[in-house]
Amino acid sequence: MKMRIQKYKNLMFIGVLLIANTCWSSPSNGTVGFEFLRTTIGARPAAMGDAFVAISGDINSLYYNPAGLAEIGVRGGTAAYLKHLLDFHSGQLIGTLPFNWGTLGLGINYINFGEFKRTSREDPEGMNSGTFGANSFAITLGAGKKLRNFISLGANLKYVRATIENFSSDAFALDFGTIIQVPLPDQDHVNIGISIGNLGQTRQPFIETKDDLPLVVRAGVAKKLAHLPLLFSGQVYKYKGDDVMWAVGGEFILSSRMFLRLGYDSIGRYQKIGTSGDRLAGANLGFGIIWRKYRFDYSFSSVGDVGSLNRIGFTGAL
């Protein structure tokens, strides 16, 4: 058993490294676009610092590691809303449907950037030229399957579209992931999660230049601690063109129906602007409450003195 687990771990790590090296070292056709795909999905993942690649059995796994869908055995759905900075509005809808072979997931996430003044050489202040809008969305179809008792695989196909006034751009992308359960003596197993997301290319540019997708590779671990009611999760991740980042999070199990969550994302280092409020940048907290078949989640995420993000989510079995 140990030899088989080690074999799968080695193959997965080698595969991710080869794909990442190919994508990051290849010549870029343009700047990275579709930045909204970096937005954290779901209040529970946000409260845990976005360290979610090794978490299984959560409907939000569709966006972090589709292999996590394999542990969902009931029909369910979730809706989440984020009041972003600068009055941007973002939300997600996800549904899951289990089959004998695995679990299917379908989700849509969007962001509306609001209205902007139209300016011109004759009207540089935009007083008389009206307004225009901008928005983006992605539709994701994914599936997770458990191959053996200790390994799950998952994959997504997504369609992405961004619109600015009368201009639009779209793309197709793929996500892949795996979660390996490593058994430990006399305690819960450790989850090792690896995923690669936004692997694809732009189909139609806004004008001429096709922007690259924000390719991301994640690797992490998750474990319920043996002598503490805490689910710990940590990961390292890298977006194309960015530095390697890390995140850690925890979910304290206060009771079977109440959860307290804390997390930190190292992206907070880049959100500092040199003020006293910078010390909280990257910090996250939240809670979850279960009532019957439904769960309510809330998260607060600090971006330092720039502001904060508040998310809410509702999840339930159908």
Buried (B, 14 or more C-beta within 10 A) or exposed (E): EEEEBEEBBEEBEEBBEEBBEEBBEEEEEEEBBBBBBBBBBBBBBBBBBBBBBBBBBBBBBBBBBBBBBBBBEEEBBBBBBBBBEEEBBBBBEBBBBBEEEBBBBBBBBBBBBBEEEEEEEEEEEBEEBEEBEBBBBBBBBBBBBBEEEBBBBBBBBBBBBBBBEEEBBBBEBBBBBBBBBBEEEEEEBBBBBBBBBBBBEBEEBBEEEBBBBBBBBBBBBBBBEEEEEBBBBBBBBBBBEBEEBBBBBBBBBEEEEEBBBBBBBBBBEEBBEEEEBBEBBBBBBBBBBBEEEEBBBBBBBBBBBBEBBBBBBBBBBE
